[in-house]
Amino acid sequence: MQKIPHTSAPDTGAIQRMNALPTAALPQPASCATPTSAAPHTARLRHFVQQLAALVESTPPEPELLARGGALLGALVAHDDWLPAAFAQPNPDRYQQYLLHADALGRFSVVSFVWGPGQATPIHDHTVWGLIGMLRGAEDSQAFARTADGRWAPEGAPHRLRPGDVDAVSPTIGDVHRVSNAWEGQTSISIHVYGANIGAVQRSVYLEDGTAKPFISGYSNATLPNIWDLSRNPAPSA
């Protein structure tokens, strides 16, 4: 897993090894409160999807794709005024994975992950490249590596994503981790982009003894946000 630094323009050399961040409990910043706008600026999401589709179409090498895609995602999560409320709802039983957009050719998907208080994933992989942008709240990610005896053990210290931060995963740079909501009493939301229709990809969760359990995640929503009706989307401010 690698953290992509904040940047105003794509930088093909931008991916650097993630520095460990402290995991002490965060105070609740006022900027992470759920937006109250009745008309979210979904034009931001539409613009992101269009730019990402053009980038994927150009088939750059993976390091360039992650760097440039990470810059696009960073620009999206720099604003918290565009995610429709229906795709930001927590569930008391488990974290939610809402599909926001699926590329018609299956080349990528965009998902909002909504973490209720105390919720976390098991150790899992992705099998495809992925980008994670923190929109609201915070999440902790702990990388895992396989040991010589086939077990899974933490690799390095956990790191924390805060609003505006972007992380990258891939089988080539680190693909196995466990993620949790960093807030004990607050919902957190991250925006994920994957190099496939992630809700249809067969991948695995792992027990620490090395046991793998295949799964296909699917999605939490039965409908998609309408980002293409230009008559209904107000123009966002910068």
N, C-alpha and C positions, 0 to 999 in steps of 0.2 A: 504494500500500500504506500502511496506517495501523495504528499500534499502539494497542491498547485498554488503558488503564491498569488496574491492579488495582483492583477495587472490590468491596464486599460486597453491593451492591444495584445493579440496572440503573439506568443514567444515560443518558438520551437525548442528552446533550451530551458524552458521554465520549470520543468519537473525536477524537483529536488527531494532527497530523502527526508521524510517527515521527522521533525524534532519532537521529542516527547514533551507533552504538556502536563501540568499538574492536574490531578483528578479530584481536588477538593471541591466541595459543593459550591455551586455558583449562586450568588444572589440573583433574584429575578430582576432583569433590566426592564425598564418601562418600554423600551423600543421593541421588545419581543411580544407585547400584548397582541392579542388577536385583532386584526383590523376590523373596523366597524363599517367600512364603506359598503353600501348596498350594491354598488356597481363596480366590481373588481376590474382592473385594467388587464383583461385577458389578452389584449393586443400584445403585451409583453411576451406572453407564452407563444403566441402565434409567430412573432418575429424570431424568437429563439428557435422554434421548430424549423422555420424557413432557412435560417442561417446554418443550423446543424445539418439539415438535409443537403444543403449545397456543399458543406465540408465533407460529409460522408461520401457524397457523389464523386468528389475529387480523389478519393482513395489514397490519402496520404499515409506514410508509414505510421505505425501505432504511436511512437513517441510524439510525433507532430499532431496526430489526431487528438491525443489526450491533452496536450498543451493548448492547442487552439480551441478544442471543445471545452476545456476547463475554463478558458477565458470567457467564452460565451456563457457558460453556466454561471460563472462568477458575476457577470453583468446582470443576469436574470435574478439571482438571489440577493443582489444588492438592494432590491426593492421588495417590500412585503405588502404589496397592494394589488396583486393580480391573481392569487390562488382562490378560486371559488370556495365558499364556505362548505359546500357539500363534500369537497375533497380534502377537507382539513379536520374531519371529525374523528376523535379518538373512540376506541371501543374498550370497555373495562376489562375484557377478557384477553385481548392480544393486540399487538400493533397492527395497523392497517396499511395496505399497499394499494393505493388508488391509481389506476391507469389514467394518465392525462393525455397521452398521444402514443399511437403505434404507427410506425412507418408502414406504408402500404406494401413495401417490398420486404418487410421484416428486418431491415438493417439496423433499427434502433427503436427504443421505447423510452418514454418519459413518465416517471412515476412519482407521486408524493407519498412519502413514508410518514405516518402519523404515530408518534410514540406517546402512549399514556404514561402516567407516573409509574416508575419502577419497571417498565416493560423492557425486554431485551430479546435478542435473537439467540438461538443456539450457535455454536461454531458452525460455519457454513462456507461454501464456495459459491462462485458465480459462473465460471467456465468461459465467460466472455469479458471484454473490457467494460469498465463502468466508471462513472463519474458521480460523485456525491457532493451536493451543494447544500450548506446549512441555511435554512430560511428563517427558522424561528426556534428559540430555545437553544439546546445544546445536546450533543450526543458524544459518548465515549466509544472509541473503537480499539479493540485489542487484537493485534495480529497474532496468528498461530503458525507454527512450523512443525513439520513432522520430524520426530526424533529418530535416532538410529534403530530403535526397537519398534518403530511403527506407530508410536503414540503421538498425540498432538500436545504441544507445550506452548505457552505464551512466548512470543518473540518480541523482545524489547518491552518498553513500558507502554501502557495505554496512552492514546492521545485524544485530545478533545477538539471537536469541531464546534465553532461558534458562528453566529450569523455572518454570512459573507464568505466563510471558509469553503474551500473546494478540495476534495480528496479524490484519488484515483485508485482503482484496483484493476488487475488483469492477471491472467495466468503467467504472464512474463515478468511482472514486477511484484507480485504478491496478491493472492486471491482468496486466502482463507482468514477469516476474522470473526469476532463476536462483537456485536454493537448493542449499546444500551442507552436509554434516556439518561442524560446527566442530571436531570432535575427530579427530585423526589416527589414534588407536589405540583408539577406543571407539565402540560403537553409540549412536546417538541416536534418539529416538522423539518424533514430534509427532502430535497428534490434529487432523485436518482435518474441517471441516464445510462442505458445499457446498450451494448452492441448487438442486440437481438430483441425479439419480443420476449422479455424476461419471464412473463407469466406463463410461457409455454415451454421454457427450457428445462430439461431434466438436469438437476444438479444434486448436491448432497449436503446433508448435515452430518456432523461428526461428533462422536463421543470422545472424551479425552483418551480412552484406551485404544483409539484408532478405528473403531467401528464406524462404517459409513452407512447412512440411511438415505437412499434416493428420494427426492421429492420434486414436485412441480408446484410452484407457488400459487399460480393463478392470481386473481385480483379481487379486491374487496368490493369494487363497485360494479353495478350492472349497466350504468350509463356513462357517457363521456362528456366532459365540458365542451360546450359549443364555442370554439375559438375562431370559427370561420365566418360567422354572421357579422359582417362589417357594419351593418346598420345599427347594431346593438352595443358595440364596443366603444366607449369613450377613449379619446386620445390620452395616453398617459403623460403626466409631466415628467421632466427629465429625472 
